[in-house]
């Protein structure tokens, strides 16, 4: 390749990086030692030397432990960063080879580890390129994704930048060869058992041979999907804000008047705002049928990605999966804070609370429980009421009724912390506070 063509590639790559970086000057580069991230880091080093002396660079290598060569790759990255005078973080993560999709596990572990190191004013740069974008589009197509999935990868997402997304693999390889870069080859990249490798090795080369600009056209389609999604979100945002609460609950009543398409789009916006993986079309239909449309006196639940979707008083809740702690009984001497099970919180004596009760007698043993039954008389109320009716009056959702700490003296319920005090607990000597 002659000098003119090489200079053109150099210029194209540096221009793409500068366009992505803009005025940001503090960058963390995800560096695997492969050719893509090597080119990205090398180009950034050159830009710092030649154009942006105030550019601050760090790199991070994630050691997945999946390859016997991972230690060697880490050493390679360390040596290269020393040569380029870029500080390097090496972070080890654990992957369970027996627990499902290894690709997805590795990606999730990698980004979790990276974001633990990413500073508030720092931007993450990763080396995905044009061919990666094409592969991502096809993987979304395989899953039957709509415009959101087909939008593939954005060039910019919060603190995450992808400066090489418009650059082809061929351009990257030519840049690396011309600058005599050394990089490592991950042997797993040749294993077409993995879907992305299958596309890269067996499908896309044939398509690009037939249609040389195929990857660019796919990237264009992904960009159009991104634009459509952005427009849709813009048009729906006002409605979405009106029907979501400050606590992130989704009000169902307006949705009954929407078309199915608009309703589904609002539901997807809600899941996205809760940072949960998007449900499939079938799951979305089941959530609507089994939760939103359940009978008024029902207590519906739908499990999605280790979360539960619940409905109460015509609002949708997205909650973690809770353990059953209803039968637990915890002894408490009141002298030290008490850690409650399943992340319910920490209970402590606090006399500054609005609800106070009497102190226990010398012969009364204090326990904390999560279950009560029968009828109760509570302070400032006439007559007795069934515990179920009390929970309803205080607007306590069904799943929370066995997670509210109940203070017992011997076998007598004294108070539901933060909710009510029974007649047997009448007094003002002691208070209880739950910190979550």
SETORVEX-644713 format. One record per residue (C-alpha): chain; x, y, z; residue in one letter. Coordinates in steps of 0.05 Angstrom, whole numbers, plus 5000, padded with zeros to 4 digits. Layout:
BEGIN
{chain->A; X->X; Y->Y; Z->Z; res->A}
...
This chain:
BEGIN
{chain->A; X->5000; Y->5000; Z->5000; res->X}
{chain->A; X->5029; Y->5067; Z->4980; res->X}
{chain->A; X->5041; Y->5125; Z->5027; res->X}
{chain->A; X->4982; Y->5165; Z->5001; res->X}
{chain->A; X->4932; Y->5111; Z->5019; res->X}
{chain->A; X->4964; Y->5099; Z->5086; res->X}
{chain->A; X->4962; Y->5173; Z->5104; res->X}
{chain->A; X->4889; Y->5174; Z->5083; res->X}
{chain->A; X->4873; Y->5116; Z->5131; res->X}
{chain->A; X->4912; Y->5150; Z->5187; res->X}
{chain->A; X->4874; Y->5214; Z->5175; res->X}
{chain->A; X->4807; Y->5178; Z->5173; res->X}
{chain->A; X->4819; Y->5142; Z->5238; res->X}
{chain->A; X->4845; Y->5203; Z->5275; res->X}
{chain->A; X->4787; Y->5245; Z->5249; res->X}
{chain->A; X->4737; Y->5193; Z->5273; res->X}
{chain->A; X->4769; Y->5192; Z->5342; res->X}
{chain->A; X->4771; Y->5268; Z->5348; res->X}
{chain->A; X->4699; Y->5273; Z->5326; res->X}
{chain->A; X->4679; Y->5223; Z->5380; res->X}
{chain->A; X->4723; Y->5251; Z->5435; res->X}
{chain->A; X->4704; Y->5324; Z->5421; res->X}
{chain->A; X->4723; Y->5367; Z->5482; res->X}
{chain->A; X->4730; Y->5308; Z->5530; res->X}
{chain->A; X->4800; Y->5304; Z->5557; res->X}
{chain->A; X->4799; Y->5248; Z->5609; res->X}
{chain->A; X->4793; Y->5179; Z->5578; res->X}
{chain->A; X->4795; Y->5106; Z->5601; res->X}
{chain->A; X->4810; Y->5058; Z->5543; res->X}
{chain->A; X->4787; Y->4986; Z->5546; res->X}
{chain->A; X->4850; Y->4951; Z->5523; res->X}
{chain->A; X->4850; Y->4876; Z->5509; res->X}
{chain->A; X->4915; Y->4874; Z->5471; res->X}
{chain->A; X->4878; Y->4855; Z->5407; res->X}
{chain->A; X->4888; Y->4893; Z->5342; res->X}
{chain->A; X->4826; Y->4937; Z->5350; res->X}
{chain->A; X->4841; Y->4964; Z->5419; res->X}
{chain->A; X->4915; Y->4969; Z->5402; res->X}
{chain->A; X->4899; Y->5014; Z->5344; res->X}
{chain->A; X->4852; Y->5056; Z->5386; res->X}
{chain->A; X->4902; Y->5065; Z->5442; res->X}
{chain->A; X->4960; Y->5078; Z->5395; res->X}
{chain->A; X->4920; Y->5131; Z->5356; res->X}
{chain->A; X->4900; Y->5165; Z->5421; res->X}
{chain->A; X->4973; Y->5167; Z->5443; res->X}
{chain->A; X->4993; Y->5199; Z->5377; res->X}
{chain->A; X->4936; Y->5249; Z->5382; res->X}
{chain->A; X->4960; Y->5267; Z->5452; res->X}
{chain->A; X->5031; Y->5276; Z->5427; res->X}
{chain->A; X->5014; Y->5315; Z->5365; res->X}
{chain->A; X->4949; Y->5352; Z->5377; res->X}
{chain->A; X->4920; Y->5348; Z->5447; res->X}
{chain->A; X->4975; Y->5352; Z->5500; res->X}
{chain->A; X->4923; Y->5361; Z->5555; res->X}
{chain->A; X->4891; Y->5293; Z->5538; res->X}
{chain->A; X->4893; Y->5247; Z->5599; res->X}
{chain->A; X->4895; Y->5172; Z->5582; res->X}
{chain->A; X->4888; Y->5109; Z->5624; res->X}
{chain->A; X->4878; Y->5038; Z->5600; res->X}
{chain->A; X->4845; Y->4977; Z->5632; res->X}
{chain->A; X->4856; Y->4904; Z->5617; res->X}
{chain->A; X->4803; Y->4855; Z->5640; res->X}
{chain->A; X->4830; Y->4785; Z->5657; res->X}
{chain->A; X->4772; Y->4737; Z->5646; res->X}
{chain->A; X->4812; Y->4674; Z->5662; res->X}
{chain->A; X->4778; Y->4638; Z->5604; res->X}
{chain->A; X->4843; Y->4627; Z->5565; res->X}
{chain->A; X->4908; Y->4595; Z->5587; res->X}
{chain->A; X->4941; Y->4655; Z->5553; res->X}
{chain->A; X->4906; Y->4708; Z->5594; res->X}
{chain->A; X->4966; Y->4721; Z->5639; res->X}
{chain->A; X->5011; Y->4730; Z->5577; res->X}
{chain->A; X->4961; Y->4778; Z->5547; res->X}
{chain->A; X->4961; Y->4819; Z->5611; res->X}
{chain->A; X->5037; Y->4822; Z->5609; res->X}
{chain->A; X->5035; Y->4843; Z->5536; res->X}
{chain->A; X->4987; Y->4900; Z->5553; res->X}
{chain->A; X->5030; Y->4921; Z->5612; res->X}
{chain->A; X->5093; Y->4924; Z->5569; res->X}
{chain->A; X->5058; Y->4962; Z->5513; res->X}
{chain->A; X->5028; Y->5013; Z->5560; res->X}
{chain->A; X->5097; Y->5024; Z->5592; res->X}
{chain->A; X->5124; Y->5039; Z->5522; res->X}
{chain->A; X->5068; Y->5087; Z->5507; res->X}
{chain->A; X->5070; Y->5117; Z->5578; res->X}
{chain->A; X->4997; Y->5101; Z->5592; res->X}
{chain->A; X->4978; Y->5079; Z->5663; res->X}
{chain->A; X->4946; Y->5010; Z->5661; res->X}
{chain->A; X->4896; Y->4976; Z->5708; res->X}
{chain->A; X->4893; Y->4900; Z->5707; res->X}
{chain->A; X->4828; Y->4873; Z->5736; res->X}
{chain->A; X->4811; Y->4799; Z->5744; res->X}
{chain->A; X->4739; Y->4775; Z->5739; res->X}
{chain->A; X->4708; Y->4707; Z->5750; res->X}
{chain->A; X->4665; Y->4671; Z->5698; res->X}
{chain->A; X->4623; Y->4610; Z->5713; res->X}
{chain->A; X->4632; Y->4564; Z->5653; res->X}
{chain->A; X->4573; Y->4522; Z->5676; res->X}
{chain->A; X->4523; Y->4579; Z->5680; res->X}
{chain->A; X->4495; Y->4592; Z->5611; res->X}
{chain->A; X->4520; Y->4641; Z->5558; res->X}
{chain->A; X->4594; Y->4652; Z->5569; res->X}
{chain->A; X->4597; Y->4709; Z->5518; res->X}
{chain->A; X->4543; Y->4747; Z->5556; res->X}
{chain->A; X->4574; Y->4732; Z->5623; res->X}
{chain->A; X->4642; Y->4756; Z->5601; res->X}
{chain->A; X->4613; Y->4820; Z->5572; res->X}
{chain->A; X->4573; Y->4835; Z->5634; res->X}
{chain->A; X->4631; Y->4820; Z->5680; res->X}
{chain->A; X->4678; Y->4862; Z->5637; res->X}
{chain->A; X->4634; Y->4924; Z->5637; res->X}
{chain->A; X->4618; Y->4917; Z->5711; res->X}
{chain->A; X->4692; Y->4916; Z->5727; res->X}
{chain->A; X->4707; Y->4974; Z->5680; res->X}
{chain->A; X->4652; Y->5018; Z->5709; res->X}
{chain->A; X->4678; Y->5005; Z->5779; res->X}
{chain->A; X->4742; Y->5040; Z->5758; res->X}
{chain->A; X->4711; Y->5094; Z->5714; res->X}
{chain->A; X->4715; Y->5163; Z->5747; res->X}
{chain->A; X->4657; Y->5211; Z->5748; res->X}
{chain->A; X->4691; Y->5259; Z->5699; res->X}
{chain->A; X->4722; Y->5205; Z->5656; res->X}
{chain->A; X->4697; Y->5174; Z->5591; res->X}
{chain->A; X->4704; Y->5101; Z->5570; res->X}
{chain->A; X->4731; Y->5088; Z->5500; res->X}
{chain->A; X->4720; Y->5019; Z->5470; res->X}
{chain->A; X->4744; Y->4995; Z->5402; res->X}
{chain->A; X->4681; Y->4968; Z->5368; res->X}
{chain->A; X->4685; Y->4982; Z->5294; res->X}
{chain->A; X->4642; Y->4980; Z->5231; res->X}
{chain->A; X->4645; Y->4904; Z->5224; res->X}
{chain->A; X->4626; Y->4895; Z->5297; res->X}
{chain->A; X->4565; Y->4940; Z->5285; res->X}
{chain->A; X->4544; Y->4896; Z->5226; res->X}
{chain->A; X->4551; Y->4833; Z->5269; res->X}
{chain->A; X->4510; Y->4865; Z->5325; res->X}
{chain->A; X->4455; Y->4883; Z->5276; res->X}
{chain->A; X->4452; Y->4811; Z->5251; res->X}
{chain->A; X->4450; Y->4783; Z->5322; res->X}
{chain->A; X->4391; Y->4829; Z->5337; res->X}
{chain->A; X->4358; Y->4806; Z->5273; res->X}
{chain->A; X->4368; Y->4733; Z->5294; res->X}
{chain->A; X->4333; Y->4749; Z->5360; res->X}
{chain->A; X->4274; Y->4780; Z->5324; res->X}
{chain->A; X->4288; Y->4849; Z->5353; res->X}
{chain->A; X->4251; Y->4912; Z->5334; res->X}
{chain->A; X->4281; Y->4981; Z->5320; res->X}
{chain->A; X->4313; Y->4985; Z->5389; res->X}
{chain->A; X->4354; Y->4922; Z->5379; res->X}
{chain->A; X->4368; Y->4936; Z->5306; res->X}
{chain->A; X->4395; Y->5004; Z->5325; res->X}
{chain->A; X->4455; Y->4962; Z->5347; res->X}
{chain->A; X->4510; Y->5003; Z->5382; res->X}
{chain->A; X->4507; Y->5079; Z->5389; res->X}
{chain->A; X->4572; Y->5118; Z->5379; res->X}
{chain->A; X->4559; Y->5152; Z->5445; res->X}
{chain->A; X->4520; Y->5128; Z->5506; res->X}
{chain->A; X->4529; Y->5169; Z->5569; res->X}
{chain->A; X->4602; Y->5161; Z->5589; res->X}
{chain->A; X->4614; Y->5107; Z->5537; res->X}
{chain->A; X->4646; Y->5127; Z->5470; res->X}
{chain->A; X->4659; Y->5082; Z->5410; res->X}
{chain->A; X->4707; Y->5124; Z->5368; res->X}
{chain->A; X->4721; Y->5071; Z->5314; res->X}
{chain->A; X->4649; Y->5053; Z->5298; res->X}
{chain->A; X->4654; Y->5081; Z->5227; res->X}
{chain->A; X->4722; Y->5049; Z->5214; res->X}
{chain->A; X->4726; Y->4981; Z->5180; res->X}
{chain->A; X->4767; Y->4922; Z->5204; res->X}
{chain->A; X->4809; Y->4927; Z->5140; res->X}
{chain->A; X->4827; Y->4999; Z->5156; res->X}
{chain->A; X->4845; Y->4980; Z->5227; res->X}
{chain->A; X->4890; Y->4923; Z->5205; res->X}
{chain->A; X->4925; Y->4967; Z->5153; res->X}
{chain->A; X->4938; Y->5020; Z->5206; res->X}
{chain->A; X->4967; Y->4968; Z->5253; res->X}
{chain->A; X->5012; Y->4938; Z->5200; res->X}
{chain->A; X->5038; Y->5005; Z->5176; res->X}
{chain->A; X->5055; Y->5028; Z->5247; res->X}
{chain->A; X->5085; Y->4959; Z->5261; res->X}
{chain->A; X->5042; Y->4949; Z->5322; res->X}
{chain->A; X->5045; Y->4883; Z->5359; res->X}
{chain->A; X->4980; Y->4852; Z->5384; res->X}
{chain->A; X->4954; Y->4787; Z->5411; res->X}
{chain->A; X->4906; Y->4740; Z->5377; res->X}
{chain->A; X->4851; Y->4709; Z->5421; res->X}
{chain->A; X->4845; Y->4636; Z->5398; res->X}
{chain->A; X->4771; Y->4636; Z->5416; res->X}
{chain->A; X->4760; Y->4685; Z->5358; res->X}
{chain->A; X->4767; Y->4625; Z->5310; res->X}
{chain->A; X->4714; Y->4584; Z->5345; res->X}
{chain->A; X->4650; Y->4590; Z->5305; res->X}
{chain->A; X->4610; Y->4557; Z->5360; res->X}
{chain->A; X->4599; Y->4628; Z->5384; res->X}
{chain->A; X->4546; Y->4665; Z->5345; res->X}
{chain->A; X->4587; Y->4728; Z->5333; res->X}
{chain->A; X->4646; Y->4688; Z->5308; res->X}
{chain->A; X->4600; Y->4647; Z->5263; res->X}
{chain->A; X->4576; Y->4711; Z->5230; res->X}
{chain->A; X->4647; Y->4739; Z->5226; res->X}
{chain->A; X->4679; Y->4677; Z->5198; res->X}
{chain->A; X->4625; Y->4645; Z->5155; res->X}
{chain->A; X->4570; Y->4694; Z->5135; res->X}
{chain->A; X->4593; Y->4766; Z->5130; res->X}
{chain->A; X->4655; Y->4753; Z->5086; res->X}
{chain->A; X->4610; Y->4722; Z->5033; res->X}
{chain->A; X->4561; Y->4781; Z->5036; res->X}
{chain->A; X->4618; Y->4832; Z->5033; res->X}
{chain->A; X->4648; Y->4796; Z->4974; res->X}
{chain->A; X->4582; Y->4801; Z->4937; res->X}
{chain->A; X->4567; Y->4872; Z->4960; res->X}
{chain->A; X->4632; Y->4908; Z->4980; res->X}
{chain->A; X->4596; Y->4963; Z->5018; res->X}
{chain->A; X->4548; Y->4916; Z->5054; res->X}
{chain->A; X->4574; Y->4932; Z->5124; res->X}
{chain->A; X->4567; Y->5007; Z->5112; res->X}
{chain->A; X->4495; Y->4997; Z->5089; res->X}
{chain->A; X->4479; Y->4956; Z->5150; res->X}
{chain->A; X->4509; Y->5010; Z->5194; res->X}
{chain->A; X->4466; Y->5060; Z->5157; res->X}
{chain->A; X->4404; Y->5018; Z->5172; res->X}
{chain->A; X->4425; Y->5015; Z->5246; res->X}
{chain->A; X->4433; Y->5091; Z->5246; res->X}
{chain->A; X->4363; Y->5100; Z->5217; res->X}
{chain->A; X->4335; Y->5054; Z->5271; res->X}
{chain->A; X->4371; Y->5097; Z->5323; res->X}
{chain->A; X->4339; Y->5159; Z->5294; res->X}
{chain->A; X->4270; Y->5127; Z->5293; res->X}
{chain->A; X->4278; Y->5105; Z->5366; res->X}
{chain->A; X->4302; Y->5175; Z->5386; res->X}
{chain->A; X->4241; Y->5207; Z->5352; res->X}
{chain->A; X->4193; Y->5157; Z->5383; res->X}
{chain->A; X->4222; Y->5169; Z->5452; res->X}
{chain->A; X->4217; Y->5244; Z->5441; res->X}
{chain->A; X->4143; Y->5239; Z->5421; res->X}
{chain->A; X->4126; Y->5194; Z->5480; res->X}
{chain->A; X->4167; Y->5228; Z->5534; res->X}
{chain->A; X->4113; Y->5277; Z->5556; res->X}
{chain->A; X->4062; Y->5221; Z->5564; res->X}
{chain->A; X->4113; Y->5177; Z->5599; res->X}
{chain->A; X->4130; Y->5231; Z->5650; res->X}
{chain->A; X->4056; Y->5242; Z->5665; res->X}
{chain->A; X->4043; Y->5169; Z->5682; res->X}
{chain->A; X->4105; Y->5152; Z->5722; res->X}
{chain->A; X->4114; Y->5171; Z->5795; res->X}
{chain->A; X->4176; Y->5199; Z->5829; res->X}
{chain->A; X->4188; Y->5129; Z->5857; res->X}
{chain->A; X->4189; Y->5100; Z->5786; res->X}
{chain->A; X->4121; Y->5067; Z->5789; res->X}
{chain->A; X->4079; Y->5064; Z->5725; res->X}
{chain->A; X->4006; Y->5085; Z->5729; res->X}
{chain->A; X->3963; Y->5036; Z->5691; res->X}
{chain->A; X->3897; Y->5073; Z->5683; res->X}
{chain->A; X->3918; Y->5117; Z->5624; res->X}
{chain->A; X->3948; Y->5056; Z->5588; res->X}
{chain->A; X->3879; Y->5025; Z->5580; res->X}
{chain->A; X->3860; Y->5081; Z->5532; res->X}
{chain->A; X->3923; Y->5075; Z->5489; res->X}
{chain->A; X->3931; Y->5033; Z->5427; res->X}
{chain->A; X->3969; Y->4968; Z->5436; res->X}
{chain->A; X->4029; Y->4997; Z->5398; res->X}
{chain->A; X->4032; Y->5060; Z->5441; res->X}
{chain->A; X->4021; Y->5020; Z->5505; res->X}
{chain->A; X->4078; Y->4972; Z->5488; res->X}
{chain->A; X->4124; Y->5030; Z->5471; res->X}
{chain->A; X->4109; Y->5062; Z->5539; res->X}
{chain->A; X->4121; Y->4996; Z->5575; res->X}
{chain->A; X->4188; Y->4989; Z->5540; res->X}
{chain->A; X->4207; Y->5060; Z->5560; res->X}
{chain->A; X->4190; Y->5041; Z->5632; res->X}
{chain->A; X->4234; Y->4979; Z->5630; res->X}
{chain->A; X->4290; Y->5020; Z->5599; res->X}
{chain->A; X->4283; Y->5073; Z->5654; res->X}
{chain->A; X->4289; Y->5017; Z->5706; res->X}
{chain->A; X->4353; Y->4992; Z->5672; res->X}
{chain->A; X->4327; Y->4921; Z->5661; res->X}
{chain->A; X->4338; Y->4878; Z->5600; res->X}
{chain->A; X->4282; Y->4888; Z->5550; res->X}
{chain->A; X->4227; Y->4835; Z->5552; res->X}
{chain->A; X->4208; Y->4800; Z->5487; res->X}
{chain->A; X->4144; Y->4815; Z->5450; res->X}
{chain->A; X->4113; Y->4752; Z->5480; res->X}
{chain->A; X->4136; Y->4770; Z->5550; res->X}
{chain->A; X->4107; Y->4840; Z->5542; res->X}
{chain->A; X->4040; Y->4811; Z->5523; res->X}
{chain->A; X->4041; Y->4763; Z->5582; res->X}
{chain->A; X->4058; Y->4819; Z->5630; res->X}
{chain->A; X->3998; Y->4859; Z->5606; res->X}
{chain->A; X->3951; Y->4800; Z->5608; res->X}
{chain->A; X->3972; Y->4768; Z->5674; res->X}
{chain->A; X->3990; Y->4829; Z->5714; res->X}
{chain->A; X->3957; Y->4892; Z->5687; res->X}
{chain->A; X->3892; Y->4856; Z->5668; res->X}
{chain->A; X->3888; Y->4812; Z->5730; res->X}
{chain->A; X->3825; Y->4817; Z->5773; res->X}
{chain->A; X->3822; Y->4876; Z->5820; res->X}
{chain->A; X->3828; Y->4834; Z->5883; res->X}
{chain->A; X->3885; Y->4791; Z->5855; res->X}
{chain->A; X->3958; Y->4795; Z->5875; res->X}
{chain->A; X->3992; Y->4783; Z->5807; res->X}
{chain->A; X->4066; Y->4772; Z->5796; res->X}
{chain->A; X->4109; Y->4763; Z->5735; res->X}
{chain->A; X->4183; Y->4742; Z->5740; res->X}
{chain->A; X->4230; Y->4775; Z->5690; res->X}
{chain->A; X->4306; Y->4772; Z->5692; res->X}
{chain->A; X->4310; Y->4758; Z->5767; res->X}
{chain->A; X->4261; Y->4815; Z->5781; res->X}
{chain->A; X->4187; Y->4813; Z->5795; res->X}
{chain->A; X->4133; Y->4857; Z->5765; res->X}
{chain->A; X->4074; Y->4870; Z->5812; res->X}
{chain->A; X->4011; Y->4911; Z->5811; res->X}
{chain->A; X->3978; Y->4949; Z->5868; res->X}
{chain->A; X->3926; Y->5004; Z->5865; res->X}
{chain->A; X->3932; Y->5007; Z->5789; res->X}
{chain->A; X->4007; Y->5019; Z->5790; res->X}
{chain->A; X->4062; Y->4973; Z->5765; res->X}
{chain->A; X->4122; Y->4959; Z->5810; res->X}
{chain->A; X->4189; Y->4930; Z->5789; res->X}
{chain->A; X->4220; Y->4895; Z->5849; res->X}
{chain->A; X->4276; Y->4847; Z->5866; res->X}
{chain->A; X->4258; Y->4775; Z->5881; res->X}
{chain->A; X->4246; Y->4770; Z->5956; res->X}
{chain->A; X->4261; Y->4712; Z->6002; res->X}
{chain->A; X->4204; Y->4685; Z->6044; res->X}
{chain->A; X->4220; Y->4712; Z->6114; res->X}
{chain->A; X->4149; Y->4709; Z->6141; res->X}
{chain->A; X->4164; Y->4655; Z->6193; res->X}
{chain->A; X->4229; Y->4684; Z->6219; res->X}
{chain->A; X->4232; Y->4704; Z->6292; res->X}
{chain->A; X->4292; Y->4746; Z->6315; res->X}
{chain->A; X->4310; Y->4757; Z->6388; res->X}
{chain->A; X->4331; Y->4828; Z->6405; res->X}
{chain->A; X->4359; Y->4858; Z->6469; res->X}
{chain->A; X->4350; Y->4930; Z->6443; res->X}
{chain->A; X->4421; Y->4950; Z->6461; res->X}
{chain->A; X->4451; Y->4944; Z->6390; res->X}
{chain->A; X->4421; Y->4955; Z->6320; res->X}
{chain->A; X->4391; Y->4892; Z->6291; res->X}
{chain->A; X->4406; Y->4871; Z->6219; res->X}
{chain->A; X->4342; Y->4844; Z->6187; res->X}
{chain->A; X->4342; Y->4787; Z->6136; res->X}
{chain->A; X->4339; Y->4793; Z->6060; res->X}
{chain->A; X->4363; Y->4866; Z->6059; res->X}
{chain->A; X->4301; Y->4891; Z->6094; res->X}
{chain->A; X->4345; Y->4939; Z->6132; res->X}
{chain->A; X->4373; Y->4954; Z->6201; res->X}
{chain->A; X->4328; Y->4964; Z->6261; res->X}
{chain->A; X->4349; Y->5007; Z->6320; res->X}
{chain->A; X->4320; Y->5042; Z->6380; res->X}
{chain->A; X->4306; Y->5115; Z->6363; res->X}
{chain->A; X->4264; Y->5160; Z->6406; res->X}
{chain->A; X->4259; Y->5214; Z->6354; res->X}
{chain->A; X->4208; Y->5176; Z->6311; res->X}
{chain->A; X->4135; Y->5197; Z->6305; res->X}
{chain->A; X->4110; Y->5131; Z->6332; res->X}
{chain->A; X->4130; Y->5111; Z->6402; res->X}
{chain->A; X->4107; Y->5058; Z->6450; res->X}
{chain->A; X->4119; Y->5033; Z->6520; res->X}
{chain->A; X->4184; Y->4999; Z->6541; res->X}
{chain->A; X->4183; Y->4924; Z->6554; res->X}
{chain->A; X->4174; Y->4899; Z->6625; res->X}
{chain->A; X->4230; Y->4860; Z->6658; res->X}
{chain->A; X->4194; Y->4793; Z->6644; res->X}
{chain->A; X->4178; Y->4810; Z->6571; res->X}
{chain->A; X->4223; Y->4782; Z->6517; res->X}
{chain->A; X->4230; Y->4825; Z->6454; res->X}
{chain->A; X->4227; Y->4792; Z->6386; res->X}
{chain->A; X->4221; Y->4818; Z->6315; res->X}
{chain->A; X->4174; Y->4781; Z->6268; res->X}
{chain->A; X->4144; Y->4790; Z->6200; res->X}
{chain->A; X->4075; Y->4758; Z->6208; res->X}
{chain->A; X->4013; Y->4775; Z->6247; res->X}
{chain->A; X->3941; Y->4750; Z->6244; res->X}
{chain->A; X->3873; Y->4761; Z->6274; res->X}
{chain->A; X->3842; Y->4827; Z->6297; res->X}
{chain->A; X->3880; Y->4884; Z->6329; res->X}
{chain->A; X->3864; Y->4946; Z->6368; res->X}
{chain->A; X->3911; Y->5003; Z->6350; res->X}
{chain->A; X->3924; Y->5070; Z->6383; res->X}
{chain->A; X->3878; Y->5127; Z->6362; res->X}
{chain->A; X->3827; Y->5080; Z->6330; res->X}
{chain->A; X->3760; Y->5058; Z->6356; res->X}
{chain->A; X->3744; Y->4983; Z->6356; res->X}
{chain->A; X->3787; Y->4927; Z->6327; res->X}
{chain->A; X->3805; Y->4911; Z->6255; res->X}
{chain->A; X->3832; Y->4850; Z->6220; res->X}
{chain->A; X->3906; Y->4858; Z->6204; res->X}
{chain->A; X->3891; Y->4851; Z->6129; res->X}
{chain->A; X->3843; Y->4911; Z->6133; res->X}
{chain->A; X->3896; Y->4951; Z->6170; res->X}
{chain->A; X->3948; Y->4938; Z->6116; res->X}
{chain->A; X->3897; Y->4960; Z->6064; res->X}
{chain->A; X->3880; Y->5024; Z->6103; res->X}
{chain->A; X->3954; Y->5041; Z->6107; res->X}
{chain->A; X->3963; Y->5026; Z->6032; res->X}
{chain->A; X->4015; Y->4972; Z->6045; res->X}
{chain->A; X->4024; Y->4929; Z->5982; res->X}
{chain->A; X->4013; Y->4854; Z->5994; res->X}
{chain->A; X->4086; Y->4835; Z->5984; res->X}
{chain->A; X->4108; Y->4886; Z->6036; res->X}
{chain->A; X->4062; Y->4860; Z->6090; res->X}
{chain->A; X->4111; Y->4804; Z->6108; res->X}
{chain->A; X->4172; Y->4850; Z->6104; res->X}
{chain->A; X->4151; Y->4903; Z->6155; res->X}
{chain->A; X->4185; Y->4888; Z->6222; res->X}
{chain->A; X->4135; Y->4874; Z->6277; res->X}
{chain->A; X->4158; Y->4885; Z->6350; res->X}
{chain->A; X->4131; Y->4833; Z->6398; res->X}
{chain->A; X->4136; Y->4832; Z->6474; res->X}
{chain->A; X->4129; Y->4758; Z->6490; res->X}
{chain->A; X->4071; Y->4737; Z->6445; res->X}
{chain->A; X->4038; Y->4805; Z->6443; res->X}
{chain->A; X->4045; Y->4849; Z->6381; res->X}
{chain->A; X->4066; Y->4918; Z->6404; res->X}
{chain->A; X->4078; Y->4956; Z->6339; res->X}
{chain->A; X->4090; Y->4952; Z->6264; res->X}
{chain->A; X->4152; Y->4995; Z->6257; res->X}
{chain->A; X->4134; Y->5061; Z->6224; res->X}
{chain->A; X->4061; Y->5041; Z->6213; res->X}
{chain->A; X->4021; Y->5033; Z->6277; res->X}
{chain->A; X->4023; Y->5018; Z->6352; res->X}
{chain->A; X->3974; Y->4970; Z->6384; res->X}
{chain->A; X->3934; Y->4986; Z->6448; res->X}
{chain->A; X->3979; Y->4937; Z->6485; res->X}
{chain->A; X->4039; Y->4980; Z->6466; res->X}
{chain->A; X->4009; Y->5046; Z->6486; res->X}
{chain->A; X->4062; Y->5092; Z->6515; res->X}
{chain->A; X->4116; Y->5141; Z->6496; res->X}
{chain->A; X->4180; Y->5112; Z->6527; res->X}
{chain->A; X->4213; Y->5081; Z->6466; res->X}
{chain->A; X->4214; Y->5087; Z->6390; res->X}
{chain->A; X->4240; Y->5045; Z->6333; res->X}
{chain->A; X->4271; Y->5065; Z->6267; res->X}
{chain->A; X->4283; Y->5023; Z->6205; res->X}
{chain->A; X->4342; Y->5043; Z->6161; res->X}
{chain->A; X->4342; Y->5012; Z->6091; res->X}
